Amino acid sequence: MDDRYRSNYKMSVKDNLEYINKMGIGKFIEEQYRKYRCSKCGGLISIHNRKCFKCDSITRLVEKNT
């Protein structure tokens, strides 16, 4: 799973868990909101499809590009 997330979404589940273990969940959440914040509205952007949960109409979490 970690390899797939590294390849598809440029993030590591394993690295995230290690960060949480070292720094705590509060610090991790703060960092994620900074990293994945929408520049238009400040909402959260999905790593799966790069769409903002507030600004964009999302019908599926992951959309296939064909």
C-alpha positions in Angstrom: 0.0 0.0 0.0 2.8 2.4 0.9 4.5 1.9 -2.5 1.2 2.7 -4.3 0.6 5.9 -2.3 4.2 7.0 -2.9 3.8 6.4 -6.6 0.3 7.7 -7.1 0.0 10.5 -4.5 3.6 11.4 -3.7 3.1 10.7 0.0 4.0 7.8 2.3 1.6 6.2 4.8 4.6 4.7 6.6 6.4 8.1 6.9 3.2 9.7 8.1 2.9 7.1 10.9 6.5 7.5 11.9 6.0 11.3 12.0 2.9 10.9 14.2 4.8 8.6 16.5 7.7 11.0 16.8 5.9 14.4 16.8 2.3 13.6 17.9 -1.0 13.6 16.1 -1.6 17.3 16.7 1.5 18.4 15.0 0.8 16.0 12.1 -2.7 17.4 11.6 -1.4 21.0 11.6 1.3 20.1 9.0 -1.3 18.3 6.8 -3.6 21.3 6.8 -0.8 23.5 5.8 0.3 21.2 3.0 -3.1 20.4 1.6 -4.9 23.7 2.1 -6.9 25.2 -0.8 -5.4 28.6 -2.0 -8.9 29.8 -2.9 -11.0 29.1 0.2 -8.6 27.5 2.8 -10.5 24.2 2.7 -8.9 20.8 2.6 -7.6 19.3 -0.7 -7.9 15.6 -1.4 -4.6 13.9 -2.1 -6.5 11.4 -4.3 -7.9 13.8 -6.9 -6.3 17.2 -5.9 -9.8 18.7 -5.5 -10.9 20.9 -2.7 -13.8 19.5 -0.6 -15.4 23.0 -0.4 -14.7 24.5 -3.8 -15.0 21.6 -6.2 -17.9 19.4 -6.9 -16.6 15.9 -6.0 -18.7 13.0 -7.1 -16.1 10.3 -6.3 -13.0 10.4 -4.1 -10.9 9.1 -6.9 -11.7 10.0 -10.5 -10.1 8.1 -13.4 -8.4 10.1 -16.1 -9.2 8.6 -19.4 
